[in-house]
Amino acid sequence: MINRLRLRSMIRKEIRQMRRNPVLLRVLIIAPVFQLIVFGYAATTDIKDVPVVIADESHSRESRDIVRRVEASHYFVLVGHVPDYRELKTALDAGRAQLALHIPPDFARDLRRGRSAQVGLYVDGSDAITANTAASYVSGLLLDYGGRVQARRLSRIGAFVSAPTVEMTPRIWYNPDLRSANFMVPGVFGLIIMVVTTVWTSQSIVKERELGTLEQLLVTPYAVTALFAAGMIVLLAVYWFGVPLRGDLPLLFALAAVFILTSLGLGLVISTVSQTQQQALLAAFFVLMPAILLSGFMFPIENMPEVIQWLSFLIPYRYFLEICRGVFLRGVGLEVLWPQAVTLLVFGVVLFSLGAVSFRKHL
């Protein structure tokens, strides 16, 4: 009986404490509902709307039939036509497409003469799961088309005459072995920077406020520590996990510094709306979890509903994730990554300025 009374008293006490803390109450109630709705749509392994670019050098009825089949499939989105093979590589390097189809000039001629016709398929293997599944979808599409061509020819000429087929050999670029580590580790590079910097900054500022020593706080040590952690991650990625670093290392660290600026600003903003370390931790969790899931780190953004895709444009980690995978796996430089770099810089200036202004007001 005594234990029950004591338990009731403790429950009533905690409820009163929560009611006196509206910030904590909102986080505890709103955050789970919001995250459930967002995660329910974002956390999907279904493959659809994979961006495809096509180089049709045949310009024939047969090649146009293949293009129409790609456009009609809900698995793919045709993002453009390019004149030749070299432009296909440019599109994959820039990340505008994950698949590239090359229909050679002699494609229709080979089919009409009863010979097997070749189609080139080039896959961005930096996303191993999407690459493997999407390549199998294209293979099935071309296999079905080849079967229909065979059936038409056999019905016209006869069963004893050889019929043409469509042959395809996928070529995986950037991650030929489709190693999951090559896909995940560059993303973890940015993830650790974001989580550590944001949580450290928000927690430390709130702690100093509670101790009354806020005037002594500087964010510079956190930026230096985050850069040091980034260096350790690169070393482990290359020499322990065997992830190739094909791009420019100074460029990677320069853009990492911009991303650290963004994460510091986010931490400052979180600290200004939090009164205790517990609130800061919950607020950081509320912000970081959607940022991780909606950035493309675990699930392809193309598979998410359109509203969620638009929401992902507000997440700085999305742009730094594209930078990390571009530098590590594709070996591209600022000539390709400048849109992500500029966007990240804008986010960094805005968030850090907003956080600094709020910080001065509280100070």
C-alpha positions in Angstrom: 0.0 0.0 0.0 2.8 2.3 0.9 4.7 1.6 -2.3 1.5 2.3 -4.3 1.0 5.7 -2.6 4.7 6.5 -3.1 4.4 5.6 -6.8 1.3 7.7 -7.3 3.0 10.7 -5.6 6.0 10.3 -7.9 3.8 10.1 -11.0 1.8 13.2 -9.9 5.1 15.0 -9.2 6.5 14.2 -12.6 3.3 15.2 -14.4 3.4 18.6 -12.6 7.0 19.0 -13.6 6.2 18.3 -17.2 3.3 20.8 -17.2 5.7 23.5 -15.8 8.1 22.8 -18.7 6.1 23.5 -21.9 9.2 23.1 -24.1 9.9 19.6 -22.9 6.2 18.7 -23.1 6.0 19.9 -26.7 9.1 17.9 -27.7 7.8 14.7 -26.0 4.4 14.9 -27.6 5.0 16.5 -31.0 8.4 14.9 -31.9 7.2 11.3 -31.9 4.1 12.1 -34.0 6.1 14.1 -36.5 8.9 11.6 -36.8 6.4 8.7 -37.2 4.7 10.5 -40.1 7.9 11.5 -41.8 9.7 8.2 -41.3 6.7 6.2 -42.4 7.0 7.8 -45.9 10.8 8.2 -46.0 11.9 4.8 -44.7 11.1 2.7 -47.8 13.3 0.3 -49.7 11.0 0.3 -52.8 12.9 1.3 -55.9 11.1 3.8 -58.2 11.7 7.0 -60.1 15.4 6.2 -60.7 16.8 9.0 -62.9 18.0 7.7 -66.3 19.8 9.4 -69.1 19.9 7.9 -72.7 22.2 8.4 -75.6 20.3 7.1 -78.6 22.7 7.1 -81.5 20.5 4.7 -83.6 17.6 7.2 -84.1 15.4 4.4 -85.3 12.0 3.0 -84.7 13.5 0.2 -82.6 15.5 2.5 -80.4 12.6 4.9 -79.9 10.5 1.9 -78.8 13.1 1.2 -76.0 13.0 4.8 -75.0 9.2 4.7 -74.7 9.4 1.6 -72.6 11.8 3.3 -70.2 9.5 6.4 -70.0 6.4 4.2 -69.4 8.0 2.3 -66.5 7.3 3.7 -63.0 10.7 2.4 -61.9 12.6 5.1 -64.0 12.4 8.8 -64.8 14.0 9.9 -68.0 15.9 13.0 -67.1 17.5 13.8 -70.4 18.9 12.7 -73.8 22.5 13.2 -74.6 24.3 12.9 -78.0 26.9 10.3 -77.2 28.7 8.1 -74.7 31.0 10.8 -73.4 28.0 12.9 -72.2 26.6 9.8 -70.4 29.7 9.8 -68.2 29.3 13.5 -67.6 25.7 13.0 -66.4 26.7 10.2 -64.0 29.7 12.2 -62.7 27.5 15.1 -61.9 24.9 12.9 -60.1 22.1 13.9 -62.5 21.4 10.2 -63.3 22.0 6.9 -61.7 21.6 4.9 -64.9 22.7 5.6 -68.4 21.6 3.7 -71.5 23.7 3.8 -74.7 22.0 2.6 -77.9 24.7 2.3 -80.6 24.3 3.5 -84.2 24.1 -0.1 -85.6 21.4 -1.3 -83.1 18.4 -1.3 -85.5 20.5 -2.6 -88.4 21.6 -5.6 -86.4 18.1 -6.4 -85.4 16.8 -6.2 -88.9 19.5 -8.5 -90.2 18.7 -11.1 -87.6 21.8 -10.5 -85.5 22.0 -9.8 -81.7 22.0 -6.1 -80.9 24.0 -4.6 -78.1 22.8 -2.0 -75.6 25.2 -0.4 -73.1 24.1 0.1 -69.5 26.2 2.1 -67.2 25.3 2.3 -63.5 26.3 4.6 -60.7 27.4 2.1 -58.1 27.9 4.5 -55.3 24.4 3.6 -54.1 24.9 -0.2 -54.1 21.3 -1.2 -53.3 19.7 1.0 -55.8 22.3 0.2 -58.5 21.8 -3.5 -58.2 18.0 -3.4 -58.2 17.7 -0.8 -60.9 20.1 -2.7 -63.2 18.0 -5.8 -62.8 14.8 -3.8 -63.8 16.5 -2.5 -66.9 17.7 -6.1 -67.8 14.2 -7.3 -67.4 12.8 -4.5 -69.6 15.3 -5.2 -72.4 14.9 -9.0 -72.1 11.1 -8.5 -72.6 11.7 -6.3 -75.6 14.1 -8.8 -77.1 11.6 -11.5 -76.6 8.9 -9.5 -78.5 11.3 -8.8 -81.3 12.1 -12.6 -81.6 8.4 -13.5 -81.6 7.6 -11.0 -84.3 10.5 -12.2 -86.5 9.6 -15.9 -86.0 6.0 -15.3 -86.9 7.0 -13.6 -90.1 9.8 -15.9 -91.3 9.4 -19.2 -89.6 10.6 -21.1 -86.5 13.7 -22.5 -88.2 15.3 -19.1 -88.9 17.5 -17.5 -86.2 15.9 -14.6 -84.5 17.7 -11.5 -83.1 18.1 -10.8 -79.4 19.0 -7.7 -77.4 22.1 -8.2 -75.3 23.2 -6.0 -72.5 26.3 -6.1 -70.2 25.9 -3.7 -67.2 29.0 -1.8 -66.3 29.2 -0.5 -62.7 31.1 2.7 -62.2 32.5 4.2 -59.0 31.9 1.1 -57.0 32.4 -1.9 -59.3 32.1 -4.5 -56.5 29.0 -2.9 -55.1 30.5 -2.8 -51.6 28.2 -1.4 -49.0 31.1 0.1 -47.1 31.9 2.3 -50.1 28.4 3.6 -50.0 27.9 4.0 -46.2 31.3 5.2 -45.0 31.5 8.5 -46.9 28.0 9.2 -45.6 29.2 8.4 -42.0 31.9 11.0 -42.5 29.4 13.8 -42.7 27.0 12.2 -40.2 29.6 12.1 -37.4 30.6 15.7 -38.0 26.9 16.8 -37.9 25.9 14.8 -34.8 29.0 15.5 -32.8 29.2 19.2 -33.6 25.5 19.9 -33.1 25.1 18.0 -29.9 28.4 19.2 -28.4 27.6 22.8 -29.1 24.0 22.8 -27.9 24.9 20.8 -24.7 27.9 22.9 -23.8 26.1 26.2 -24.1 23.2 25.1 -22.0 25.6 23.6 -19.5 27.5 26.9 -19.2 24.3 28.8 -18.9 23.2 26.6 -16.0 26.6 27.1 -14.3 26.6 30.8 -14.9 29.8 30.9 -16.9 28.3 31.5 -20.4 30.6 34.5 -21.0 33.7 32.2 -21.1 32.3 29.9 -23.9 33.8 29.9 -27.4 32.7 27.7 -30.3 36.2 27.6 -31.9 37.4 24.5 -29.9 34.4 22.5 -31.1 35.2 23.4 -34.8 38.8 22.4 -34.3 37.8 19.1 -32.6 35.3 18.4 -35.4 38.0 18.9 -38.0 40.3 16.6 -36.1 37.6 13.9 -35.9 37.0 14.3 -39.7 40.7 13.6 -40.3 40.5 10.4 -38.2 37.4 9.3 -40.1 39.1 9.8 -43.4 42.1 7.7 -42.3 39.9 4.9 -41.0 37.7 5.0 -44.2 40.7 4.7 -46.5 43.1 2.4 -44.6 40.7 0.3 -42.5 37.6 0.0 -44.6 39.4 0.3 -48.0 37.1 3.0 -49.3 38.7 4.7 -52.3 39.4 8.5 -52.1 39.4 9.5 -55.7 38.9 13.2 -55.3 40.8 16.1 -53.9 41.4 15.8 -50.1 41.9 19.6 -49.5 38.6 20.3 -51.2 36.9 17.7 -49.0 38.2 19.4 -45.8 37.4 22.9 -47.1 33.8 21.9 -47.6 33.8 19.9 -44.3 34.7 23.2 -42.6 31.7 24.9 -44.3 29.5 22.0 -43.0 31.0 22.4 -39.5 30.0 26.0 -39.6 26.4 24.9 -40.5 26.4 22.3 -37.7 27.7 24.9 -35.2 25.0 27.3 -36.2 22.4 24.6 -35.7 23.8 23.8 -32.3 23.6 27.5 -31.3 20.0 27.7 -32.5 19.0 24.6 -30.5 20.8 26.0 -27.4 18.8 29.2 -27.5 15.4 27.4 -27.4 16.5 25.0 -24.6 16.6 25.8 -20.9 18.2 22.5 -19.7 20.7 20.0 -21.1 17.8 17.5 -21.3 15.8 19.8 -23.5 18.8 20.4 -25.7 19.5 16.7 -26.1 15.8 16.0 -27.0 15.7 19.0 -29.4 18.9 17.8 -31.1 17.4 14.3 -31.5 14.2 15.8 -32.9 16.2 17.8 -35.6 19.0 15.2 -36.4 16.9 12.1 -36.9 14.8 13.6 -39.8 18.0 15.1 -41.2 19.6 11.6 -41.3 16.6 9.8 -42.8 15.7 12.5 -45.3 19.2 13.2 -46.6 19.5 10.1 -48.7 22.0 8.5 -46.3 19.9 5.4 -45.8 17.0 5.6 -48.3 17.1 7.1 -51.8 15.4 10.4 -52.0 13.8 9.5 -55.3 11.7 6.8 -53.6 10.1 9.2 -51.2 6.8 11.1 -51.8 7.2 14.4 -53.6 6.3 16.4 -50.5 9.1 14.7 -48.5 11.5 15.2 -51.4 10.9 19.0 -51.2 11.3 18.9 -47.5 14.8 17.3 -48.0 16.0 20.4 -49.7 15.9 22.1 -46.3 18.5 19.7 -44.9 22.1 20.8 -45.1 23.4 17.2 -44.6 21.8 16.3 -48.0 24.2 18.5 -49.8 27.3 17.5 -47.8 26.4 13.9 -48.3 26.4 14.4 -52.1 29.8 16.2 -51.7 31.3 13.3 -49.7 30.2 10.6 -52.1 31.2 12.7 -55.1 34.7 13.3 -53.8 35.3 9.8 -52.4 33.8 7.6 -55.1 33.3 9.6 -58.3 36.5 11.8 -57.9 34.7 14.9 -59.0 35.8 18.4 -58.1 34.3 21.8 -57.5 33.4 22.1 -61.2 30.7 19.5 -60.6 30.0 20.0 -56.9 29.7 23.8 -56.9 25.9 23.9 -56.6 26.0 21.8 -53.4 29.0 23.8 -52.1 27.2 27.2 -52.6 24.0 25.9 -51.1 25.9 24.6 -48.1 27.7 27.9 -47.7 24.4 29.7 -47.7 23.0 27.4 -45.0 26.1 27.8 -42.9 26.1 31.6 -43.0 22.3 31.8 -42.3 22.3 29.3 -39.5 25.5 30.5 -37.8 24.3 34.1 -38.0 20.9 33.3 -36.6 22.5 31.3 -33.8 25.1 34.0 -33.0 22.4 36.7 -32.9 20.2 34.6 -30.6 23.2 33.7 -28.5 24.1 37.4 -27.9 20.6 38.2 -26.9 20.7 35.4 -24.2 24.1 36.5 -23.2 
